[in-house]
Each structure stands twice: as C-alpha cells, then as structure tokens.
Amino acid sequence: MAEAAVDIGISATPVSVAMGARIENLDLSRDSGGEVIGELRRLLLDHHLLVVPNQRLSALELATFGRRWGELLTHPTTKHRDTDYVQWIGSKSDRKFRFFRGVHPFGGGWHSDMTWHSTPPIITALHAQRLPARGGDTAFANQHLAYETLDEEVRERIADLKAFHTGKVFGPDVEDSVHPVVRTHDETGRKALYVNANFTRHILDTPSNESEMLLYRLFVHSTRPEFTYRHRWELDDLVLWDNRSVMHYAIRDYDEQRIMHRIVVKGGKPS
C-alpha cells in the first residue's frame, strides 16, 4: 500500500484494507503540540485506528497526552498507582483456547469500551508495557463497514431502535445506559453499529426472543473477518482507536504476563 506523507512530517501507512494506519517518526514525549494532535485527529477520523510505535511514556505522560484530546474518564477497576486516569491492565490467561457461553474473562469478548456509561469514550489508547513471548494480539472491527454491509431490510428495522447496556459486571454501583443501536458519528456523520456482546443486554420495546435473535444476528455480522484488523503488539506500541466506529477483542492465547496502560477520552451522549 502506498504511503501518504502529511505536511508536518507525520507519515501514515495503512495497516489493513478495513481500517488502521501506522504512524512513523513521532515521539509523543516531546511532539504533542496542537498541530500534531490536530493532524492525528484528522488521521484517526480517516483510518479509525492509529498505531504509533516506539513511545516511551510514563503513566503520567500518557495521561497528559490523553488530555490533549479531551477530558479523561476513570474506570471502576485497576487504576494505576500514579493516576486514577490511567488503567493498569495486567493478566495471565488461564483460559487459553477455550470456548465461552455468554461469559468472557476480563478484557475478552468483542466490545466498544464502556458503552454502559452515559457519555462513553470516543477514544481509547493502549500502551504496551510488558508482552508475552507469543500471543496476546488485539483484534479490531470497523463498525461503519458492519453497518453499511447490512441488508437494507435490517438497516430499516434497526434505524430507530435503542438498546440497554449494563456495567454491573464491574460492580453494583456502576451505571447502566440506553443508547441507539445505530450510532451517528458526531464528527463525520457516518453511521455505525453500536451494540456488543459484553455490555448490551436487550433492545428496548422488543419482545425478549426477538431482541435476542436480532442482537445475535448483529453480533455475528459485526465481526466478520473482512471488517477487521489484528494488531500484533511490540513493546512501547501506542494504539489509539475511535470507539464510535470500532470494536475490539483482546485475544487470550498466552500464559505469560501481559501489561497495558489504558486511557479513555470522554465523549458525549451517543445519537
């Protein structure tokens, strides 16, 4: 694929047909002024996901970088010891190559982050701190493509539907929310599917069996391989993606420790 150079020296090379671009020659510990962030925003809207390798950032530096994109949200679990606005995600997988019925290990399952929140994140960034020798990839799925390739009949059927999302898996005090099944991106105007198997429980004003069957159909369709990009992590990779248009899946096929730092940028109420 051809590489496209941009005016301020940032290069962006597509990483798959469906989505994503790799950003080279950038040191975010020093190059994170308004002009750089503005160009990264433009590229993120174009590609939905950015891979920025070789970023040596402390948790506090990652939080500072995140605030250049907007207000940061906290997560109800695993806060970093240096700042509540960076989530420390570290685990070994003891469920390697097993199948699940409705219940996933933490981080598993296709989802968009924190859809149970009343103003869910518009952007997530993951920063690789420690990686297993093999495995531990993250898969991503473009939900604009998922929506646009639905049958016209299904698009009409779900156009005005809303779904209930719950965050109670993280504790009894975590909020629940209702969001549209089809989300309109507030910057580009493109529509995307906005349901996921981790947090979406049912479609409102729809009989239980019908809701379950429709959600299952949407879940299966939304993660077809042609909509996806699978990222093989390298140490110090920083990957940012647009939660308004992307779902992801942390693949638990490893048995060594894998540690990530994560930030999420607050959005508005989905419409």
Secondary structure, 3 states (H helix, E strand, C coil): CCCEECCCCCEEEECCCCCCEEEECCCCCCCCCHHHHHHHHHHHHHHCEEEECCCCCCHHHHHHHHHCCCCEECCCCCECCCCCCCEEEEECCCCCCCCCCCCCCCCCCCECCCCCCCCCEEEEEEEEEECCCCCCCEEEEEHHHHHHCCCHHHHHHHCCCEEEEECHHHCCCCCEEEEECEEECCCCCCEEECCCCCCEEEECCCCHHHHHHHHHHHHHHHCCHHHEEEECCCCCCEEEEECCCEEEEECCCCCCCEEEEEEEEECCCCC
